[in-house]
Amino acid sequence: MPVRAPANRAERVPREEQIRKQVESMPLEERISQRAHEIYLENGGQDGSDFDDWLQAEAEILAAEEKA
């Protein structure tokens, strides 16, 4: 059965909040890994910058945690 996409913002916000809470409950290393992979894809999926992608992801996530 296909999942119905929310029709409007009022329906999306609770879903986005649920996703955010799920992500925040993930272990730190897993969140960093996920973000590093996103950075890798944003940079065109080119090999050779995995360490830099990891450091950027780690910095972003730790900075976001400090703000919270």
MMTF fields as JSON, N, C-alpha, C and O atoms, coordinates in Angstrom:
{
  "mmtfVersion": "1.0.0",
  "mmtfProducer": "UNKNOWN",
  "numBonds": 271,
  "numAtoms": 272,
  "numGroups": 68,
  "numChains": 1,
  "numModels": 1,
  "chainsPerModel": [1],
  "groupsPerChain": [68],
  "chainIdList": ["A"],
  "bondAtomList": [4, 2, 8, 6, 12, 10, 16, 14, 20, 18, 24, 22, 28, 26, 32, 30, 36, 34, 40, 38, 44, 42, 48, 46, 52, 50, 56, 54, 60, 58, 64, 62, 68, 66, 72, 70, 76, 74, 80, 78, 84, 82, 88, 86, 92, 90, 96, 94, 100, 98, 104, 102, 108, 106, 112, 110, 116, 114, 120, 118, 124, 122, 128, 126, 132, 130, 136, 134, 140, 138, 144, 142, 148, 146, 152, 150, 156, 154, 160, 158, 164, 162, 168, 166, 172, 170, 176, 174, 180, 178, 184, 182, 188, 186, 192, 190, 196, 194, 200, 198, 204, 202, 208, 206, 212, 210, 216, 214, 220, 218, 224, 222, 228, 226, 232, 230, 236, 234, 240, 238, 244, 242, 248, 246, 252, 250, 256, 254, 260, 258, 264, 262, 268, 266],
  "bondOrderList": [1, 1, 1, 1, 1, 1, 1, 1, 1, 1, 1, 1, 1, 1, 1, 1, 1, 1, 1, 1, 1, 1, 1, 1, 1, 1, 1, 1, 1, 1, 1, 1, 1, 1, 1, 1, 1, 1, 1, 1, 1, 1, 1, 1, 1, 1, 1, 1, 1, 1, 1, 1, 1, 1, 1, 1, 1, 1, 1, 1, 1, 1, 1, 1, 1, 1, 1],
  "groupList": [{"groupName": "MET", "atomNameList": ["N", "CA", "C", "O"], "elementList": ["N", "C", "C", "O"], "formalChargeList": [0, 0, 0, 0], "bondAtomList": [1, 0, 2, 1, 3, 2], "bondOrderList": [1, 1, 2], "singleLetterCode": "M", "chemCompType": "L-PEPTIDE LINKING"}, {"groupName": "PRO", "atomNameList": ["N", "CA", "C", "O"], "elementList": ["N", "C", "C", "O"], "formalChargeList": [0, 0, 0, 0], "bondAtomList": [1, 0, 2, 1, 3, 2], "bondOrderList": [1, 1, 2], "singleLetterCode": "P", "chemCompType": "L-PEPTIDE LINKING"}, {"groupName": "VAL", "atomNameList": ["N", "CA", "C", "O"], "elementList": ["N", "C", "C", "O"], "formalChargeList": [0, 0, 0, 0], "bondAtomList": [1, 0, 2, 1, 3, 2], "bondOrderList": [1, 1, 2], "singleLetterCode": "V", "chemCompType": "L-PEPTIDE LINKING"}, {"groupName": "ARG", "atomNameList": ["N", "CA", "C", "O"], "elementList": ["N", "C", "C", "O"], "formalChargeList": [0, 0, 0, 0], "bondAtomList": [1, 0, 2, 1, 3, 2], "bondOrderList": [1, 1, 2], "singleLetterCode": "R", "chemCompType": "L-PEPTIDE LINKING"}, {"groupName": "ALA", "atomNameList": ["N", "CA", "C", "O"], "elementList": ["N", "C", "C", "O"], "formalChargeList": [0, 0, 0, 0], "bondAtomList": [1, 0, 2, 1, 3, 2], "bondOrderList": [1, 1, 2], "singleLetterCode": "A", "chemCompType": "L-PEPTIDE LINKING"}, {"groupName": "ASN", "atomNameList": ["N", "CA", "C", "O"], "elementList": ["N", "C", "C", "O"], "formalChargeList": [0, 0, 0, 0], "bondAtomList": [1, 0, 2, 1, 3, 2], "bondOrderList": [1, 1, 2], "singleLetterCode": "N", "chemCompType": "L-PEPTIDE LINKING"}, {"groupName": "GLU", "atomNameList": ["N", "CA", "C", "O"], "elementList": ["N", "C", "C", "O"], "formalChargeList": [0, 0, 0, 0], "bondAtomList": [1, 0, 2, 1, 3, 2], "bondOrderList": [1, 1, 2], "singleLetterCode": "E", "chemCompType": "L-PEPTIDE LINKING"}, {"groupName": "GLN", "atomNameList": ["N", "CA", "C", "O"], "elementList": ["N", "C", "C", "O"], "formalChargeList": [0, 0, 0, 0], "bondAtomList": [1, 0, 2, 1, 3, 2], "bondOrderList": [1, 1, 2], "singleLetterCode": "Q", "chemCompType": "L-PEPTIDE LINKING"}, {"groupName": "ILE", "atomNameList": ["N", "CA", "C", "O"], "elementList": ["N", "C", "C", "O"], "formalChargeList": [0, 0, 0, 0], "bondAtomList": [1, 0, 2, 1, 3, 2], "bondOrderList": [1, 1, 2], "singleLetterCode": "I", "chemCompType": "L-PEPTIDE LINKING"}, {"groupName": "LYS", "atomNameList": ["N", "CA", "C", "O"], "elementList": ["N", "C", "C", "O"], "formalChargeList": [0, 0, 0, 0], "bondAtomList": [1, 0, 2, 1, 3, 2], "bondOrderList": [1, 1, 2], "singleLetterCode": "K", "chemCompType": "L-PEPTIDE LINKING"}, {"groupName": "SER", "atomNameList": ["N", "CA", "C", "O"], "elementList": ["N", "C", "C", "O"], "formalChargeList": [0, 0, 0, 0], "bondAtomList": [1, 0, 2, 1, 3, 2], "bondOrderList": [1, 1, 2], "singleLetterCode": "S", "chemCompType": "L-PEPTIDE LINKING"}, {"groupName": "LEU", "atomNameList": ["N", "CA", "C", "O"], "elementList": ["N", "C", "C", "O"], "formalChargeList": [0, 0, 0, 0], "bondAtomList": [1, 0, 2, 1, 3, 2], "bondOrderList": [1, 1, 2], "singleLetterCode": "L", "chemCompType": "L-PEPTIDE LINKING"}, {"groupName": "HIS", "atomNameList": ["N", "CA", "C", "O"], "elementList": ["N", "C", "C", "O"], "formalChargeList": [0, 0, 0, 0], "bondAtomList": [1, 0, 2, 1, 3, 2], "bondOrderList": [1, 1, 2], "singleLetterCode": "H", "chemCompType": "L-PEPTIDE LINKING"}, {"groupName": "TYR", "atomNameList": ["N", "CA", "C", "O"], "elementList": ["N", "C", "C", "O"], "formalChargeList": [0, 0, 0, 0], "bondAtomList": [1, 0, 2, 1, 3, 2], "bondOrderList": [1, 1, 2], "singleLetterCode": "Y", "chemCompType": "L-PEPTIDE LINKING"}, {"groupName": "GLY", "atomNameList": ["N", "CA", "C", "O"], "elementList": ["N", "C", "C", "O"], "formalChargeList": [0, 0, 0, 0], "bondAtomList": [1, 0, 2, 1, 3, 2], "bondOrderList": [1, 1, 2], "singleLetterCode": "G", "chemCompType": "PEPTIDE LINKING"}, {"groupName": "ASP", "atomNameList": ["N", "CA", "C", "O"], "elementList": ["N", "C", "C", "O"], "formalChargeList": [0, 0, 0, 0], "bondAtomList": [1, 0, 2, 1, 3, 2], "bondOrderList": [1, 1, 2], "singleLetterCode": "D", "chemCompType": "L-PEPTIDE LINKING"}, {"groupName": "PHE", "atomNameList": ["N", "CA", "C", "O"], "elementList": ["N", "C", "C", "O"], "formalChargeList": [0, 0, 0, 0], "bondAtomList": [1, 0, 2, 1, 3, 2], "bondOrderList": [1, 1, 2], "singleLetterCode": "F", "chemCompType": "L-PEPTIDE LINKING"}, {"groupName": "TRP", "atomNameList": ["N", "CA", "C", "O"], "elementList": ["N", "C", "C", "O"], "formalChargeList": [0, 0, 0, 0], "bondAtomList": [1, 0, 2, 1, 3, 2], "bondOrderList": [1, 1, 2], "singleLetterCode": "W", "chemCompType": "L-PEPTIDE LINKING"}],
  "groupTypeList": [0, 1, 2, 3, 4, 1, 4, 5, 3, 4, 6, 3, 2, 1, 3, 6, 6, 7, 8, 3, 9, 7, 2, 6, 10, 0, 1, 11, 6, 6, 3, 8, 10, 7, 3, 4, 12, 6, 8, 13, 11, 6, 5, 14, 14, 7, 15, 14, 10, 15, 16, 15, 15, 17, 11, 7, 4, 6, 4, 6, 8, 11, 4, 4, 6, 6, 9, 4],
  "groupIdList": [1, 2, 3, 4, 5, 6, 7, 8, 9, 10, 11, 12, 13, 14, 15, 16, 17, 18, 19, 20, 21, 22, 23, 24, 25, 26, 27, 28, 29, 30, 31, 32, 33, 34, 35, 36, 37, 38, 39, 40, 41, 42, 43, 44, 45, 46, 47, 48, 49, 50, 51, 52, 53, 54, 55, 56, 57, 58, 59, 60, 61, 62, 63, 64, 65, 66, 67, 68],
  "secStructList": [7, 7, 7, 7, 7, 7, 1, 1, 2, 2, 2, 2, 2, 2, 2, 2, 2, 2, 2, 2, 2, 2, 2, 2, 6, 1, 7, 2, 2, 2, 2, 2, 2, 2, 2, 2, 2, 2, 2, 2, 2, 2, 6, 6, 1, 7, 6, 6, 7, 2, 2, 2, 2, 2, 2, 2, 2, 2, 2, 2, 2, 2, 2, 2, 2, 2, 2, 7],
  "xCoordList": [0.845, 0.0, 0.894, 1.738, 0.725, 1.56, 1.244, 0.117, 2.277, 2.123, 1.666, 2.248, 0.626, 0.089, 0.942, 1.218, 1.355, 2.125, 1.186, 0.036, 1.663, 0.83, 0.399, 1.199, -0.852, -1.42, -1.015, -0.922, -0.777, -0.455, 0.517, 0.847, 0.96, 1.962, 1.458, 2.231, 0.195, -0.345, -0.206, -0.019, -0.295, -0.119, 1.351, 1.714, 2.214, 3.636, 4.365, 5.251, 4.02, 4.771, 4.832, 5.922, 3.722, 3.855, 4.747, 5.493, 4.684, 5.518, 6.989, 7.842, 7.293, 8.674, 9.197, 10.364, 8.343, 8.736, 9.03, 9.985, 8.226, 8.434, 9.771, 10.515, 10.071, 11.335, 12.507, 13.507, 12.386, 13.459, 13.744, 14.903, 12.696, 12.879, 13.552, 14.385, 13.19, 13.814, 15.299, 16.125, 15.631, 17.035, 17.816, 18.934, 17.236, 17.93, 18.152, 19.073, 17.319, 17.485, 18.527, 18.89, 19.005, 20.038, 21.364, 21.599, 22.23, 23.554, 24.313, 24.139, 25.134, 25.877, 26.665, 26.627, 27.368, 28.188, 27.329, 27.746, 26.152, 25.256, 24.739, 24.626, 24.424, 23.981, 25.095, 24.853, 26.32, 27.454, 27.664, 27.888, 27.594, 27.768, 26.719, 27.035, 25.477, 24.392, 24.626, 24.467, 25.003, 25.244, 26.462, 26.452, 27.504, 28.695, 28.333, 28.848, 27.453, 27.01, 26.22, 26.371, 25.386, 24.644, 25.606, 25.402, 26.646, 27.649, 28.342, 28.547, 28.7, 29.319, 28.434, 28.921, 27.144, 26.226, 26.075, 25.999, 26.031, 25.927, 27.132, 27.018, 28.279, 29.507, 29.68, 30.779, 28.61, 28.65, 29.117, 29.361, 29.249, 29.636, 31.058, 31.366, 31.926, 33.321, 34.104, 34.0, 34.885, 35.703, 36.888, 37.28, 37.441, 38.661, 38.493, 39.484, 37.252, 37.077, 36.28, 35.634, 36.328, 35.531, 35.9, 35.019, 37.167, 37.603, 37.102, 36.609, 37.23, 36.743, 35.227, 34.698, 34.526, 33.061, 32.672, 31.735, 33.408, 33.127, 33.346, 32.516, 34.464, 34.753, 33.713, 33.31, 33.275, 32.244, 30.935, 30.282, 30.557, 29.326, 29.387, 28.425, 30.516, 30.694, 30.569, 29.906, 31.2, 31.137, 29.712, 29.266, 28.994, 27.614, 26.716, 25.938, 26.835, 25.958, 26.286, 25.379, 27.561, 27.928, 27.527, 27.105, 27.657, 27.237, 25.724, 25.252, 24.969, 23.517, 23.123, 22.165, 23.853, 23.562, 23.855, 23.149, 24.879, 25.217, 24.127, 23.86, 23.493, 22.426, 21.153, 20.37, 20.955, 19.684, 19.639, 18.652],
  "yCoordList": [-1.174, 0.0, 1.241, 1.385, 2.144, 3.345, 4.305, 4.379, 5.03, 6.021, 7.324, 7.79, 7.902, 9.157, 10.316, 10.427, 11.175, 12.362, 13.376, 13.51, 14.093, 15.11, 16.162, 16.614, 16.538, 17.48, 18.92, 19.723, 19.256, 20.645, 20.708, 19.694, 21.905, 22.104, 21.633, 21.077, 21.842, 21.434, 19.931, 19.478, 19.16, 17.718, 17.33, 16.338, 18.114, 17.788, 18.057, 17.289, 19.118, 19.528, 18.42, 18.132, 17.787, 16.705, 15.569, 14.981, 15.252, 14.192, 14.597, 13.781, 15.845, 16.324, 16.315, 16.003, 16.655, 16.641, 15.205, 14.967, 14.259, 12.861, 12.373, 11.671, 12.74, 12.345, 12.962, 12.29, 14.246, 14.93, 14.222, 14.039, 13.826, 13.138, 11.777, 11.372, 11.072, 9.792, 9.963, 9.184, 10.983, 11.235, 11.61, 11.135, 12.457, 12.883, 11.729, 11.77, 10.704, 9.572, 8.568, 7.634, 8.758, 7.887, 8.153, 9.27, 7.15, 7.386, 8.472, 8.611, 9.216, 10.32, 9.87, 10.534, 8.769, 8.302, 7.992, 8.233, 7.467, 7.152, 8.43, 8.492, 9.45, 10.732, 11.385, 11.944, 11.311, 11.88, 11.136, 11.754, 9.815, 9.007, 9.344, 9.479, 9.478, 9.808, 11.175, 11.336, 12.16, 13.51, 13.52, 14.208, 12.778, 12.708, 12.131, 12.576, 11.15, 10.575, 11.607, 11.688, 12.389, 13.453, 14.463, 14.898, 14.831, 15.773, 15.175, 15.857, 13.903, 13.191, 13.278, 13.565, 13.031, 13.099, 14.53, 14.75, 15.504, 16.912, 17.345, 18.224, 16.73, 17.056, 16.191, 16.097, 15.572, 14.81, 13.373, 12.702, 12.887, 11.502, 11.181, 10.042, 12.187, 11.958, 11.408, 11.903, 10.379, 9.75, 10.642, 11.541, 10.363, 11.033, 12.097, 12.647, 12.402, 13.441, 12.915, 13.686, 11.614, 11.03, 11.577, 11.809, 11.781, 12.314, 13.743, 14.099, 14.556, 15.941, 15.981, 16.796, 15.093, 15.027, 14.665, 15.232, 13.709, 13.295, 14.459, 14.713, 15.157, 16.281, 17.382, 17.969, 17.669, 18.686, 18.254, 19.048, 16.999, 16.475, 16.527, 16.923, 16.128, 16.142, 17.56, 17.78, 18.514, 19.907, 20.437, 21.113, 20.138, 20.602, 20.047, 20.781, 18.761, 18.109, 18.562, 18.822, 18.66, 19.112, 20.568, 20.928, 21.402, 22.801, 22.895, 23.702, 22.069, 22.064, 21.608, 22.127, 20.639, 20.162, 21.217, 21.299, 22.02, 23.087, 24.147, 24.73, 24.399, 25.398, 24.924, 25.729, 23.617, 23.061, 23.111, 22.688],
  "zCoordList": [0.0, 0.0, 0.0, 0.885, -0.979, -1.043, 0.104, 0.593, 0.511, 1.564, 0.933, -0.047, 1.498, 0.985, 1.482, 2.677, 0.562, 0.933, 1.585, 1.166, 2.607, 3.241, 2.224, 1.405, 2.286, 1.317, 1.597, 0.669, 2.841, 3.161, 4.326, 4.941, 4.61, 5.663, 7.023, 7.803, 7.318, 8.617, 8.827, 9.957, 7.757, 7.87, 7.906, 8.538, 7.224, 7.147, 8.447, 8.82, 9.141, 10.33, 11.381, 11.875, 11.744, 12.729, 12.219, 13.003, 10.938, 10.363, 10.419, 10.769, 10.08, 10.136, 11.564, 11.8, 12.512, 13.93, 14.368, 15.107, 13.922, 14.247, 13.684, 14.369, 12.454, 11.828, 12.579, 12.832, 12.937, 13.668, 14.99, 15.361, 15.695, 16.968, 16.774, 17.586, 15.696, 15.418, 15.134, 15.61, 14.357, 14.025, 15.274, 15.473, 16.118, 17.336, 18.302, 19.118, 18.217, 19.123, 18.609, 19.323, 17.383, 16.828, 17.534, 17.995, 17.627, 18.21, 17.423, 16.213, 18.115, 17.507, 16.284, 15.248, 16.387, 15.263, 14.036, 12.903, 14.263, 13.141, 12.477, 11.252, 13.285, 12.717, 11.912, 10.843, 12.432, 11.705, 10.404, 9.363, 10.451, 9.248, 8.198, 7.016, 8.632, 7.71, 7.078, 5.868, 7.892, 7.361, 6.447, 5.426, 6.784, 5.934, 4.564, 3.539, 4.559, 3.283, 2.478, 1.259, 3.145, 2.46, 1.834, 0.701, 2.569, 2.055, 0.839, -0.165, 0.933, -0.179, -1.424, -2.517, -1.254, -2.394, -2.908, -4.117, -1.993, -2.392, -3.225, -4.079, -2.976, -3.703, -4.955, -5.502, -5.398, -6.631, -6.481, -7.484, -5.261, -5.041, -5.456, -5.805, -5.418, -5.802, -4.62, -3.497, -4.896, -3.864, -3.482, -4.225, -2.304, -1.895, -0.83, -0.351, -0.444, 0.573, 1.766, 2.475, 1.98, 3.049, 4.432, 5.261, 4.678, 5.977, 6.167, 7.238, 5.126, 5.197, 5.36, 6.116, 4.642, 4.766, 6.195, 6.758, 6.779, 8.155, 9.125, 9.998, 8.964, 9.868, 9.742, 10.746, 8.523, 8.318, 8.973, 9.65, 8.769, 9.357, 10.88, 11.539, 11.423, 12.875, 13.421, 14.434, 12.757, 13.2, 13.144, 14.071, 12.066, 11.92, 13.027, 13.638, 13.27, 14.249, 15.664, 16.454, 15.992, 17.333, 17.565, 18.664, 16.537, 16.663, 16.872, 17.673, 16.149, 16.311, 17.703, 18.276, 18.257, 19.595, 20.649, 21.654, 20.437, 21.383, 21.424, 22.475, 20.272, 20.192, 20.878, 21.382, 20.891, 21.444, 22.94, 23.542]
}
